[in-house]
């Protein structure tokens, strides 16, 4: 591996881990996918027109499809390639032209896959969402995005204590949680208390995902970056809920 690729991969690692976790729906299995991908990159040089991050995305995508991960995590409605394209473009903010290169498909095919995927997306997963967010205006914006995605809002909690109370009362199908609740507590601790009572998929929201995915502590499987749009939320929700259903079977 060239020095420039190695140094770039170190900086790209939090984002590669986020992508792999979203594909597999699991922190341990996503990180295993990244580790295997990095081993495969050890003899490579940086490809022309790629950044180290894009090369890592390519390695993760290819290994996911080749090693049986795809069959295990394939869920009804969207193909594996459609899910990968949606995650690359919405969650990781990769331009569609580069996402097509990463996936090894012509641009026109990628655009057709995306159009079909976006048409199917809203029909496949609807659920009730508990929003944990300490800023009232931001919470209202998120509520509107949740409703635009076709979901129901189970409730909005501004503090850690309120989040635990609402979750016990409403038993939501998904939790959308801010990390920092200011004086009201901690989003991760609120979720830990909630999930000790019942199983529910969780999407964390943060402006700084690289600070969260450090490899030093237990970390979430699903992370999206503020600010986000309805499609980003729809894709993340689809992955979180459908992955939870698949693993429960």
Beta strands, then each sheet from edge to edge (+ up, - down):
strand 1: 128-132
strand 2: 152-157
strand 3: 174-178
strand 4: 201-206
strand 5: 223-225
sheet 1: 2+ 1+ 3+ 4+ 5+
end
